Amino acid sequence: MRILLVEDDRKAAGLLVRGLREEGFVVDHAASLAEADEAAFVTTHDLIVLDGLLPDGDGVTLCRTLRARGQQVPVLMLTARDALSDRVDGLNAGADDYLTKPFEFEELLARLRALLRRSEMTRPPVLVAEDLRLDPAALQVTRAGRPIELTPKEFALLQALMRQPGAVVSRQRLAEQIWHGDPLAIDNLIDAHMSKLRRKIDAAGAQPLIETVRGRGFRLRGPADA
């Protein structure tokens, strides 16, 4: 089992990494929001242990980002704040459990194992559209068996379209789900990312799958288009 530990306190991180490795886990460590976001995207983890406060942001922000791009990896948030509102914010952002510092290592282990047991029964399904395949758990995309490297935003855009093949996904929905903002303020961003995604998915000689529906949004070809 591979765990991503996101903790900026080097001493605490060192103790946790050593303890988890002694329990048989493979552990990657990130000390900032940026490091954690990259690590979570490029490597498939079975669970993330996430500190609530980081030098360049907070764990809630990372949690929302992971869920927006469809990553359902279990997240256990660690925090020194024990206010009810803080716990509610974390859970609403997509965290699966919450542990307040200081805590006993045995309790952390018990919670991790419970989350891992639960996640084994709830692995998200692989999405398929014609010869295009997206695996949300492994963060892998292939077309006709050929691996396609996508950025986190491109992956999230494609997943949003593949969840509803044939249906139009509005700019507003994409803006709220992926960028958490106003579609008018990020219209150009959506277009730029969608253009890059198209070039990767609809490579030369392949049947175009992504369409722009003027004034409404975007759609992925569905079974009725065949």
C-alpha positions as CSV (number, residue, x, y, z in Angstrom):
1,M,0.0,0.0,0.0
2,R,1.3,3.4,-1.0
3,I,0.6,6.5,1.2
4,L,1.2,10.2,0.4
5,L,2.1,12.1,3.6
6,V,1.6,15.9,3.3
7,E,3.2,17.5,6.4
8,D,5.4,20.6,6.5
9,D,6.8,19.9,10.0
10,R,10.0,18.0,9.2
11,K,10.4,16.4,12.6
12,A,6.8,15.2,12.7
13,A,6.9,14.0,9.1
14,G,10.1,12.1,9.8
15,L,8.5,10.2,12.7
16,L,5.4,9.4,10.8
17,V,7.3,8.2,7.7
18,R,9.5,6.0,9.8
19,G,6.5,4.6,11.7
20,L,4.4,3.9,8.6
21,R,7.3,2.2,6.8
22,E,7.8,0.0,9.8
23,E,4.2,-1.0,9.4
24,G,4.8,-2.1,5.8
25,F,3.6,1.0,3.9
26,V,5.4,2.7,1.0
27,V,5.4,6.4,2.0
28,D,6.0,9.5,-0.2
29,H,6.4,12.8,1.6
30,A,5.4,16.3,0.4
31,A,6.0,19.4,2.5
32,S,3.8,21.9,0.6
33,L,0.5,22.2,-1.3
34,A,2.4,22.4,-4.6
35,E,4.5,19.4,-3.9
36,A,1.5,17.4,-2.8
37,D,-0.6,18.3,-5.8
38,E,2.1,17.2,-8.2
39,A,2.8,14.0,-6.2
40,A,-0.9,13.1,-6.1
41,F,-1.2,13.5,-9.9
42,V,1.9,11.8,-11.1
43,T,1.8,8.8,-8.7
44,T,-1.2,6.6,-7.8
45,H,-1.6,6.4,-4.0
46,D,-3.9,4.2,-1.9
47,L,-4.4,6.9,0.7
48,I,-3.3,10.5,1.5
49,V,-2.6,11.8,5.0
50,L,-3.0,15.5,4.7
51,D,-2.0,18.3,7.1
52,G,-4.7,21.0,7.4
53,L,-2.2,23.9,7.3
54,L,0.6,24.2,4.8
55,P,3.1,27.0,4.0
56,D,1.4,27.8,0.6
57,G,-2.2,27.0,1.4
58,D,-4.4,24.6,3.3
59,G,-5.4,21.0,3.0
60,V,-9.0,21.8,2.3
61,T,-7.9,23.4,-1.0
62,L,-6.0,20.3,-2.1
63,C,-8.9,18.1,-1.1
64,R,-11.2,20.1,-3.4
65,T,-8.7,19.9,-6.2
66,L,-8.4,16.2,-5.9
67,R,-12.2,15.7,-5.9
68,A,-12.7,18.1,-8.8
69,R,-10.4,16.1,-11.1
70,G,-12.1,12.9,-10.0
71,Q,-9.5,11.4,-7.7
72,Q,-11.3,9.3,-5.1
73,V,-8.2,8.4,-3.1
74,P,-9.2,8.3,0.6
75,V,-8.0,11.4,2.5
76,L,-7.3,11.6,6.2
77,M,-6.8,15.2,7.4
78,L,-4.6,16.1,10.3
79,T,-5.1,19.4,12.1
80,A,-4.2,21.3,15.2
81,R,-7.6,23.0,15.1
82,D,-10.4,21.1,16.7
83,A,-13.3,23.6,16.0
84,L,-16.4,21.9,14.6
85,S,-16.4,24.4,11.7
86,D,-12.9,23.3,10.7
87,R,-13.8,19.6,10.7
88,V,-17.0,20.3,8.7
89,D,-15.1,22.3,6.1
90,G,-12.6,19.5,5.6
91,L,-15.3,16.8,5.3
92,N,-17.4,19.0,2.9
93,A,-14.3,19.4,0.7
94,G,-14.0,15.7,0.3
95,A,-11.9,14.4,3.2
96,D,-12.9,11.0,4.5
97,D,-11.8,11.3,8.1
98,Y,-10.4,13.9,10.4
99,L,-7.8,13.5,13.2
100,T,-6.9,16.3,15.6
101,K,-3.3,16.8,16.8
102,P,-1.8,15.6,19.0
103,F,-2.8,12.0,18.4
104,E,-1.5,8.5,19.2
105,F,0.2,6.7,16.3
106,E,-2.0,3.6,17.1
107,E,-5.1,5.6,16.4
108,L,-3.7,7.0,13.2
109,L,-3.0,3.4,12.0
110,A,-6.4,2.2,12.9
111,R,-8.1,5.0,11.0
112,L,-5.8,4.4,8.0
113,R,-6.6,0.7,7.9
114,A,-10.3,1.4,8.2
115,L,-10.2,3.8,5.2
116,L,-8.2,1.4,3.1
117,R,-10.7,-1.4,3.7
118,R,-13.5,0.9,2.7
119,S,-11.7,2.2,-0.4
120,E,-11.2,-1.4,-1.7
121,M,-15.0,-1.7,-2.0
122,T,-15.5,1.7,-3.7
123,R,-12.9,1.9,-6.5
124,P,-14.3,4.2,-9.2
125,P,-15.2,2.6,-12.5
126,V,-13.1,3.0,-15.7
127,L,-14.7,5.3,-18.2
128,V,-14.8,4.2,-21.8
129,A,-16.0,6.1,-25.0
130,E,-15.3,4.3,-28.3
131,D,-11.5,3.6,-28.2
132,L,-10.9,6.2,-25.4
133,R,-10.3,4.9,-21.9
134,L,-9.9,6.8,-18.6
135,D,-9.0,5.2,-15.3
136,P,-9.8,7.6,-12.5
137,A,-8.0,5.6,-9.8
138,A,-4.8,5.1,-11.8
139,L,-5.0,8.6,-13.4
140,Q,-4.4,6.9,-16.8
141,V,-5.8,7.8,-20.2
142,T,-5.3,5.7,-23.4
143,R,-6.8,5.9,-26.9
144,A,-6.6,2.8,-29.0
145,G,-4.2,1.4,-26.4
146,R,-1.9,4.4,-26.7
147,P,-1.1,6.2,-23.4
148,I,-1.9,9.9,-23.4
149,E,-0.2,12.3,-21.0
150,L,-2.5,14.9,-19.6
151,T,-2.1,17.8,-17.1
152,P,-4.4,17.8,-14.0
153,K,-6.8,20.3,-15.6
154,E,-6.9,18.4,-18.9
155,F,-7.6,15.2,-17.0
156,A,-10.4,16.8,-15.1
157,L,-12.0,18.3,-18.3
158,L,-11.9,15.0,-20.1
159,Q,-13.4,13.1,-17.1
160,A,-16.2,15.6,-16.8
161,L,-17.1,15.0,-20.5
162,M,-16.7,11.2,-20.3
163,R,-19.0,10.9,-17.3
164,Q,-21.8,12.0,-19.7
165,P,-21.0,10.9,-23.2
166,G,-23.3,12.6,-25.8
167,A,-24.5,15.2,-23.3
168,V,-23.5,18.9,-23.3
169,V,-21.4,20.0,-20.3
170,S,-21.7,23.7,-19.8
171,R,-18.9,26.2,-19.4
172,Q,-20.4,27.2,-16.1
173,R,-20.3,23.7,-14.8
174,L,-16.7,23.3,-15.8
175,A,-15.7,26.6,-14.3
176,E,-17.3,25.7,-11.0
177,Q,-16.2,22.1,-10.8
178,I,-12.6,22.5,-12.0
179,W,-11.6,26.1,-11.4
180,H,-14.1,26.9,-8.6
181,G,-14.8,30.2,-10.2
182,D,-16.9,32.4,-12.4
183,P,-17.0,31.2,-16.0
184,L,-16.9,34.7,-17.4
185,A,-13.6,35.3,-15.6
186,I,-11.9,32.1,-16.9
187,D,-13.5,31.7,-20.3
188,N,-10.1,31.9,-22.1
189,L,-8.6,29.4,-19.7
190,I,-11.3,26.9,-20.5
191,D,-10.8,27.4,-24.2
192,A,-7.0,27.1,-24.0
193,H,-7.1,23.9,-21.9
194,M,-9.8,22.4,-24.1
195,S,-7.8,23.2,-27.3
196,K,-4.7,21.4,-25.8
197,L,-6.9,18.4,-24.7
198,R,-8.3,18.1,-28.2
199,R,-4.9,18.0,-29.8
200,K,-3.9,15.1,-27.5
201,I,-7.1,13.1,-27.7
202,D,-8.1,13.8,-31.3
203,A,-4.7,13.1,-32.8
204,A,-4.1,13.2,-36.6
205,G,-6.1,10.4,-38.3
206,A,-8.3,9.7,-35.3
207,Q,-12.1,10.2,-35.2
208,P,-12.7,13.5,-33.4
209,L,-14.4,12.9,-30.1
210,I,-14.7,16.3,-28.5
211,E,-17.1,18.9,-29.9
212,T,-17.9,22.5,-29.1
213,V,-21.6,23.2,-28.9
214,R,-21.9,27.0,-29.7
215,G,-23.4,29.0,-26.9
216,R,-23.8,25.9,-24.6
217,G,-20.5,24.2,-23.9
218,F,-18.8,21.0,-24.9
219,R,-19.7,17.3,-25.5
220,L,-18.0,14.0,-26.1
221,R,-19.4,11.8,-28.9
222,G,-21.8,9.3,-27.4
223,P,-23.2,5.9,-28.6
224,A,-25.9,7.7,-30.6
225,D,-23.3,9.4,-32.8
226,A,-21.8,6.2,-34.0
